[in-house]
Amino acid sequence: MNKQEKLFKDVFEANSKKIYHLCFGYTNDDAAANDLLQETFLKVWQNLDKFREQSQISTWIYRIAVNTCLTYLKKEKRQNKEELTPNIIENQAEEVSEKQEQVSLLYTCIAKLEENERLIITMVMDEIPYPEIAEISGIKEGNLRVKIHRIKLKLTELYNQHEKF
């Protein structure tokens, strides 16, 4: 086993459970989560030599997994829309509740945050424990709590700005 294979094996063993849980959180489907886990680690294997060590490797892997899951969900959404008849789509459009609009607005506001803030707040929303978020983001837990508080304030401000329009 060469050096890169050993590194990959160690990285996989250290991160695969967390990444599976993340993928399962996005899909709520064991088979899809396993597929996304494999796709994530395939990308890690293909790009391991490009990892620049500007962050922890777990953070880098987490970002790859989040992007892989989001791409999968977009693809699923497109496929599901194509399967719906125009009448069903019309009925669903009428049933868009105020709560769905608020959630949509929240995600619009999250998209305006800096990348590291988006990553942290997404992990908070995924109910990942603070010690794990601290480890993934490379921020000490005490500082992380302050940062999360500031992100929430920033999100509230962005949300309230949109509500006025």
N, C-alpha and C positions, 0 to 999 in steps of 0.2 A: 504494500500500500504506500503510495507516494505521499508527500507532504500535503498536497492540495486535497487528496482523498481523505486523509486523516482529519484535516481541518473541517472539511464538509461534514464528515461523520460526527465530529464533536459538536459542530454548530447545529446539525439536525437534532441530535439527542438533547441538546440544551434548550431548543426552541420549538420543537414540533408540537408539543402538547399545547403551548400557548397559542400557536398559530392555528392549530385545529379548532380550539375554542373560539378564536376570533372568526374563523371561516364559518363555523357552525352558527355563531351569533348573527352573521349576515344572511345565512341561507335557511337556517332551522331545518336542515336536511343532511343526514349523516353522509350519504353518498356524494352529494355536491360538496360538502365540507372536505371530504377526503380527496376529491378531485382537485379542489382549489388548493389544498395543502400540497399535493404533489406538484401542481402547476407552479406554486410559489417557490418550492424548493428546486424545481427545474430551473427557474429563473435565477435563483441564488447560485446554483451550480454553474450556470452559463456565465454569470457575471462576478463570480467570487474574486477573480483576479483584478476586477475593476473597483472593488471596494477600497475606498480611499482612507478609511479609518478616521474620518472627520467626526464620526459619531460612533456609538457602540454598535457592534454588528447586529445585536438584537433589535435596535431601533431601525436599522437599515432593512432588516428582514420584515419587521412589522409594516414598514411603509410599502414594501413590495407586496405583502399579503393584502393590505388595505386596497391598493390599486388593483390587484388581481380580482378581489371580491367586487369592487365597484364596477369594473369592466364586465364581469360576469352578470351582475344585476342589471346593468344597462342592456346587455344582450338579451337576457331573459325578458325584460320589460318589452323590448321591441318584438320579440317572438310572440309574447302573449297578446300584444296589441294586434298583431297580424291575424291572430286566431279569432278575434272577437268580431262579431257582425256589427255593422254600423248602428243598428238599433240598440245593442247592448252598450256600445261606446257612448251613444247619446244619453241613455238612461244613467250610466255611471257619471257622466259629466254633470248631470243635474243633481246627483247625490253628493257632490263634493261638499263636505261639511265645513263649518267654520274651523273646527279643530284641525282638519287636514290642511286648510289654508294657513293656519298658524304654524303647523309643523313645516310646511313648505317654506314659509317665511323664515323660520328658524334656520333651516338649512341654507337658505340664501344668505343669511347673515353670517353663518359659520364659514361659508365660502369666501367671505371678505376678510377673514382673519389671516394672520401670517401662517405659513405652513406648520411651524412647530406648535402654534396655538391650536390649529385645526386638529393636529395629531393628538394633542393632550385632551382637548374637549371631546373628541370622538371616543377616546379610551374611557373617559369619565362616563359618557353616555352608554358605552358598552359595559359599564359597571365593573371595569377592571380595577382591582384593589390599588389604592394609592402607592403602597410599597413597590408594586410591580410597574406602575406607571413611572415612578421615580427611576427604577432600574432601566426601563426601556428608553426614557427620555434623557437620562443622564443628569437629572436634576435631583438635588437632595430633597428628601420628603418634606421637610419644613418649608423650604423654598417653593416646592411644588404646590403646597396648599395655598400659599400666597398668590402664586401665579394663576392657579385655577380660579381663585376669588377674583382676581383682576380680569381674567378672560370672561368670567360670568358677568362682571360689570360692563365690560366692553360689548358683550353680546346683548345685554339689556339695552344699552345705549343705541346700538345699531337697530335692534328690534323696534324700539320706540320711535326712532327716526322714520322707519318704514311705515309704522302704524299711522303716522300723521298724513301720509300721502293718500 
